[in-house]
């Protein structure tokens, strides 16, 4: 099956892999065809980091899937040193509107929540929202680049949760 890979620098390439290939085997193919050392590769699919011992079936990778390749360079990653812009549209059903922001791929999800709070004048509190991209919950400690955002328009759904005080 053909799978598309894209680095955080925007380099896109396709590699044909076998159904049920392990992530380790996929990394070997990337080494063979792109020359990226296996130990420098960090692969992400649907917001999840891929672990070497699991296979494509475990992660639901199918023909035509897109996988993000973050290339580690020593203790830092290229994703952290390379910045590009991404247009993010937050869909906020509880407010009945959307909010558009131009952000950096090096922004953390926690930063997105704080920006959302600022742009709603506190109507949406950072500690009371969960963000979803492509039906995947975005984790606070992760960079935006780890979700392989399309540069033209990344649509993020905002779900507001109640605080424990409101539930009493």
Helices and strands as residue ranges (DSSP letters): E 2-7, E 12-16, H 23-34, G 38-40, E 41-45, E 48-49, H 56-59, E 66-73, E 76-77, H 78-81, E 85-92, E 97-104, H 109-119, G 126-128, E 129-133, E 136-137, G 144-147, E 154-160, H 164-167
